[in-house]
Structures are given as C-alpha cells and as structure tokens.
Amino acid sequence: MKYGRIVLAGGNGYLGTVLAKHFSRLAGEVIILSRKPKAAAGNIKTLLWDGQTLGNWATSLQGADLLVNLCGKNVNCRYTPKNKKEIISSRLIPTRLLGEVIKSLENPPKLWINITSATIYRHAEDRPQDELTGEIGDGFSIEVCKAWESSFFENETPKTRKVALRMGIVLGLKDGAFPRLLNLVKLGMGGKQGNGEQYVSWVHELDAAGSIEWLMNHNEIEGIINCTAPEPIKNHVFMHSIRKAYGISFGLPAPDWLLAIGAKIIGTETELILKSRWVKPNRLLNNDFEFKYAKIDEAVRGLRAEG
C-alpha cells in the first residue's frame, strides 16, 4: 500500500465511486463521508455525516493522507430560488465545516482537494482559459464557483496543502454526461447541440482519478489546477466522435429552441449544454502529468471497449 487513509467527503456520487475504487487498491482504507449508511466493501467504509455539524466522522481526518471534498447538490436542475439556495449552501457549508475541523487537528490531512468546476471561466470561443490568464465569467453558476473557492481558501491551513481542482465534464460509462449522450446517439438524436461550435472541456474518469493521485506525490503544487483533457473539442466534434465509435452515421441536431423546450421538460438548464468551456490544464501539462486519454476519439473508443 502506498497510502494510509483516504477520506472522500460526499463521496457516494459518481466521481466519488470512481475515486473510491481507484484508491482502494492504493490505500489501507478509504472512508466515505455520507448522509446514507452503507455496509463496508473491503477497505471502503462509510461514516455518517450531514455536512453541517461536527460528529464522530471528524476523527477520520486525523492523520489522513488525503481529503477530497465532493459535496454539492447536482446542478442538473432548474435554477429556481429554492434550488439556487440549495446549490450554494450544499457547497459552502460542508467546505467551511471541513476547514474548521482541519484547523483544530494536531495531525490534519496532508492534502485537501476541493472538486470545483471548470465552468468558473467565461463563455470562450476565442481562446483557451488556463489557470494564469483565464477570465472568470458572469452568471449564477460562476458565482457559485467563486463563492465555493472563496470558502475553501478563506482559512489558513499551514499543515494541510490545498488544491482547488477545477474539473471538466468527467466521462465514464457508469454515470454522468456520457451515458446520457450515448442514449441520444443510439436513438438517432446525437447530432450537434445548438450551433455545435461551443467547446467541451472533458476528462476521462481515469485521468480525473490519476490527477488526484499525481497531486498527492507532488508536494510543491497547490492552489488552482484545471483538470481537463489537453485537447478540448467543439460540441459537433464530440457528438461525431461518439457516433463514429458506435457505428452510427447520422444524428439529428438539436437547435437552441428545441433544447430550451427539452430542458424545461426534464428540469435542467440549457447553459449546461450551450456554454462554451474552452479550458486548458496548463499546470498539469507544464509539470509533466501524463494523460491516459488526451484525445476524444481515444477516450470514447476506450469507453466502448469497457462496455
């Protein structure tokens, strides 16, 4: 085993499951902090917490090699006043709670990673957005990201290195965006969405997990890190790549007006599809992180092979 204890706060969702599986092979134990009890599976154990109050779960942070905070209500919903409030509070309250606990510990986690979002950058079709020169955007989702990162960095944790990992769209077969897009493709509706010119910043789930392991072994790196594949692609290229991998030659496009109707029906926002996220992971690349899946065709073929 390379590591002792890994703690995943709010780790019972899709990405948390990916990370638990990845680190279960590398660590003595993986602790998931969750509102729902679950039986232990090998060295993966669940401790109850509500993300708001101190409890017995706090002892799991003592001496941990890594804490990953994955808390937050899914943004795949309508931005009603109620949902907006929950989206914000479900991120800020647990983050501040973890910060307070870490400050109180004699032997706090060596590394604390907050999984934030690459959507913090502006709609970009003119140039890529990196950690140094990227421009922060406007709108509700961006304000959430800004407040979230502020709550993460607001307290000094001299014994704990901190990284805000601005994650792109994570691609995997089990959950997330890819299975939904694949279903559209299989139904013949996998054409471009909107004008298809918006950029998609994505990352394969193995690279998402691999980048976190890599950060554990690079003590000199902290602060803001973009976690996206090095080659963002336009939406029409993305959809074509999925169709090609699955041998489907045609897909009906979905214009803006149709997406607006569909989003309202299924209870989401078109921003999640139409915003151009052209994000580059310059800090990972400049420090020689090696992506397993740097190109979209390789990633999609790999996912098909898994299925």
QUIPE-V220940 format. One record per residue. N is the residue number from 1. BURIAL is 1 if it has 24 or more other ideal C-beta (glycine too) atoms within 12 Angstrom, else 0. D_LAST is the distance of its C-alpha to the last C-alpha in whole Angstrom. Layout:
n:N burial:BURIAL d_last:D_LAST
n:N burial:BURIAL d_last:D_LAST
This chain:
n:1 burial:0 d_last:29
n:2 burial:0 d_last:30
n:3 burial:1 d_last:30
n:4 burial:1 d_last:32
n:5 burial:1 d_last:31
n:6 burial:1 d_last:28
n:7 burial:1 d_last:29
n:8 burial:1 d_last:27
n:9 burial:1 d_last:29
n:10 burial:1 d_last:27
n:11 burial:1 d_last:24
n:12 burial:1 d_last:22
n:13 burial:1 d_last:20
n:14 burial:1 d_last:17
n:15 burial:1 d_last:18
n:16 burial:1 d_last:20
n:17 burial:1 d_last:17
n:18 burial:1 d_last:16
n:19 burial:1 d_last:19
n:20 burial:1 d_last:20
n:21 burial:1 d_last:17
n:22 burial:1 d_last:18
n:23 burial:1 d_last:22
n:24 burial:1 d_last:22
n:25 burial:0 d_last:22
n:26 burial:1 d_last:25
n:27 burial:1 d_last:27
n:28 burial:0 d_last:29
n:29 burial:1 d_last:28
n:30 burial:1 d_last:26
n:31 burial:1 d_last:28
n:32 burial:1 d_last:27
n:33 burial:1 d_last:29
n:34 burial:1 d_last:29
n:35 burial:1 d_last:30
n:36 burial:0 d_last:29
n:37 burial:0 d_last:29
n:38 burial:0 d_last:27
n:39 burial:0 d_last:27
n:40 burial:0 d_last:26
n:41 burial:0 d_last:23
n:42 burial:0 d_last:25
n:43 burial:0 d_last:26
n:44 burial:1 d_last:25
n:45 burial:1 d_last:27
n:46 burial:1 d_last:28
n:47 burial:1 d_last:31
n:48 burial:0 d_last:33
n:49 burial:1 d_last:34
n:50 burial:0 d_last:35
n:51 burial:1 d_last:35
n:52 burial:0 d_last:38
n:53 burial:0 d_last:40
n:54 burial:0 d_last:41
n:55 burial:0 d_last:40
n:56 burial:0 d_last:39
n:57 burial:1 d_last:36
n:58 burial:1 d_last:38
n:59 burial:0 d_last:39
n:60 burial:1 d_last:35
n:61 burial:1 d_last:36
n:62 burial:1 d_last:39
n:63 burial:1 d_last:38
n:64 burial:1 d_last:34
n:65 burial:1 d_last:33
n:66 burial:1 d_last:31
n:67 burial:1 d_last:31
n:68 burial:1 d_last:28
n:69 burial:1 d_last:29
n:70 burial:1 d_last:26
n:71 burial:1 d_last:28
n:72 burial:1 d_last:29
n:73 burial:1 d_last:28
n:74 burial:1 d_last:25
n:75 burial:1 d_last:27
n:76 burial:1 d_last:25
n:77 burial:1 d_last:28
n:78 burial:1 d_last:31
n:79 burial:1 d_last:34
n:80 burial:0 d_last:36
n:81 burial:0 d_last:39
n:82 burial:0 d_last:38
n:83 burial:0 d_last:34
n:84 burial:0 d_last:36
n:85 burial:0 d_last:38
n:86 burial:0 d_last:35
n:87 burial:1 d_last:32
n:88 burial:1 d_last:35
n:89 burial:1 d_last:36
n:90 burial:1 d_last:33
n:91 burial:1 d_last:33
n:92 burial:1 d_last:36
n:93 burial:1 d_last:38
n:94 burial:1 d_last:35
n:95 burial:1 d_last:35
n:96 burial:1 d_last:39
n:97 burial:1 d_last:39
n:98 burial:1 d_last:37
n:99 burial:1 d_last:39
n:100 burial:0 d_last:42
n:101 burial:1 d_last:41
n:102 burial:1 d_last:40
n:103 burial:0 d_last:44
n:104 burial:0 d_last:45
n:105 burial:1 d_last:44
n:106 burial:0 d_last:46
n:107 burial:0 d_last:42
n:108 burial:1 d_last:40
n:109 burial:1 d_last:36
n:110 burial:1 d_last:36
n:111 burial:1 d_last:34
n:112 burial:1 d_last:33
n:113 burial:1 d_last:30
n:114 burial:1 d_last:30
n:115 burial:1 d_last:27
n:116 burial:1 d_last:28
n:117 burial:1 d_last:27
n:118 burial:1 d_last:27
n:119 burial:1 d_last:29
n:120 burial:1 d_last:32
n:121 burial:1 d_last:33
n:122 burial:1 d_last:35
n:123 burial:1 d_last:33
n:124 burial:1 d_last:33
n:125 burial:0 d_last:33
n:126 burial:0 d_last:36
n:127 burial:0 d_last:35
n:128 burial:1 d_last:32
n:129 burial:1 d_last:33
n:130 burial:1 d_last:33
n:131 burial:1 d_last:34
n:132 burial:0 d_last:38
n:133 burial:0 d_last:39
n:134 burial:1 d_last:36
n:135 burial:0 d_last:38
n:136 burial:1 d_last:37
n:137 burial:1 d_last:37
n:138 burial:0 d_last:38
n:139 burial:0 d_last:37
n:140 burial:1 d_last:36
n:141 burial:1 d_last:33
n:142 burial:1 d_last:34
n:143 burial:0 d_last:37
n:144 burial:1 d_last:35
n:145 burial:1 d_last:33
n:146 burial:1 d_last:37
n:147 burial:1 d_last:38
n:148 burial:1 d_last:35
n:149 burial:1 d_last:36
n:150 burial:0 d_last:39
n:151 burial:1 d_last:39
n:152 burial:1 d_last:37
n:153 burial:1 d_last:40
n:154 burial:0 d_last:43
n:155 burial:0 d_last:44
n:156 burial:0 d_last:44
n:157 burial:1 d_last:42
n:158 burial:0 d_last:44
n:159 burial:0 d_last:43
n:160 burial:1 d_last:39
n:161 burial:1 d_last:37
n:162 burial:1 d_last:35
n:163 burial:1 d_last:33
n:164 burial:1 d_last:32
n:165 burial:1 d_last:28
n:166 burial:1 d_last:28
n:167 burial:1 d_last:24
n:168 burial:1 d_last:22
n:169 burial:1 d_last:19
n:170 burial:1 d_last:17
n:171 burial:1 d_last:13
n:172 burial:1 d_last:10
n:173 burial:1 d_last:7
n:174 burial:0 d_last:10
n:175 burial:0 d_last:13
n:176 burial:1 d_last:15
n:177 burial:1 d_last:15
n:178 burial:1 d_last:12
n:179 burial:0 d_last:11
n:180 burial:1 d_last:14
n:181 burial:1 d_last:15
n:182 burial:1 d_last:12
n:183 burial:0 d_last:13
n:184 burial:1 d_last:17
n:185 burial:1 d_last:15
n:186 burial:0 d_last:14
n:187 burial:0 d_last:18
n:188 burial:0 d_last:19
n:189 burial:1 d_last:21
n:190 burial:1 d_last:19
n:191 burial:1 d_last:22
n:192 burial:1 d_last:24
n:193 burial:1 d_last:25
n:194 burial:1 d_last:29
n:195 burial:0 d_last:30
n:196 burial:1 d_last:27
n:197 burial:0 d_last:29
n:198 burial:1 d_last:28
n:199 burial:1 d_last:26
n:200 burial:1 d_last:23
n:201 burial:1 d_last:23
n:202 burial:1 d_last:19
n:203 burial:1 d_last:18
n:204 burial:1 d_last:15
n:205 burial:1 d_last:14
n:206 burial:1 d_last:15
n:207 burial:1 d_last:18
n:208 burial:1 d_last:19
n:209 burial:1 d_last:19
n:210 burial:1 d_last:21
n:211 burial:1 d_last:23
n:212 burial:1 d_last:25
n:213 burial:1 d_last:25
n:214 burial:1 d_last:27
n:215 burial:1 d_last:29
n:216 burial:1 d_last:30
n:217 burial:0 d_last:31
n:218 burial:0 d_last:33
n:219 burial:0 d_last:36
n:220 burial:0 d_last:38
n:221 burial:1 d_last:35
n:222 burial:1 d_last:36
n:223 burial:0 d_last:36
n:224 burial:1 d_last:34
n:225 burial:1 d_last:31
n:226 burial:1 d_last:28
n:227 burial:1 d_last:24
n:228 burial:1 d_last:23
n:229 burial:1 d_last:21
n:230 burial:1 d_last:24
n:231 burial:1 d_last:24
n:232 burial:1 d_last:24
n:233 burial:1 d_last:23
n:234 burial:1 d_last:25
n:235 burial:1 d_last:23
n:236 burial:1 d_last:23
n:237 burial:1 d_last:22
n:238 burial:1 d_last:19
n:239 burial:1 d_last:18
n:240 burial:1 d_last:19
n:241 burial:1 d_last:16
n:242 burial:1 d_last:13
n:243 burial:1 d_last:15
n:244 burial:0 d_last:16
n:245 burial:1 d_last:12
n:246 burial:1 d_last:11
n:247 burial:0 d_last:14
n:248 burial:1 d_last:16
n:249 burial:0 d_last:20
n:250 burial:0 d_last:21
n:251 burial:1 d_last:21
n:252 burial:0 d_last:24
n:253 burial:1 d_last:25
n:254 burial:1 d_last:26
n:255 burial:0 d_last:30
n:256 burial:0 d_last:31
n:257 burial:0 d_last:33
n:258 burial:0 d_last:30
n:259 burial:1 d_last:28
n:260 burial:0 d_last:31
n:261 burial:0 d_last:31
n:262 burial:1 d_last:28
n:263 burial:1 d_last:28
n:264 burial:0 d_last:31
n:265 burial:0 d_last:29
n:266 burial:0 d_last:26
n:267 burial:0 d_last:28
n:268 burial:1 d_last:27
n:269 burial:1 d_last:29
n:270 burial:1 d_last:29
n:271 burial:1 d_last:29
n:272 burial:1 d_last:26
n:273 burial:1 d_last:25
n:274 burial:1 d_last:28
n:275 burial:1 d_last:29
n:276 burial:1 d_last:29
n:277 burial:1 d_last:28
n:278 burial:1 d_last:28
n:279 burial:1 d_last:28
n:280 burial:1 d_last:29
n:281 burial:1 d_last:28
n:282 burial:0 d_last:31
n:283 burial:1 d_last:32
n:284 burial:1 d_last:29
n:285 burial:1 d_last:29
n:286 burial:0 d_last:33
n:287 burial:0 d_last:33
n:288 burial:0 d_last:30
n:289 burial:1 d_last:27
n:290 burial:0 d_last:24
n:291 burial:1 d_last:21
n:292 burial:0 d_last:18
n:293 burial:1 d_last:17
n:294 burial:1 d_last:20
n:295 burial:0 d_last:19
n:296 burial:1 d_last:17
n:297 burial:0 d_last:16
n:298 burial:1 d_last:14
n:299 burial:1 d_last:13
n:300 burial:1 d_last:11
n:301 burial:0 d_last:10
n:302 burial:1 d_last:9
n:303 burial:1 d_last:6
n:304 burial:1 d_last:5
n:305 burial:0 d_last:5
n:306 burial:0 d_last:4
n:307 burial:0 d_last:0
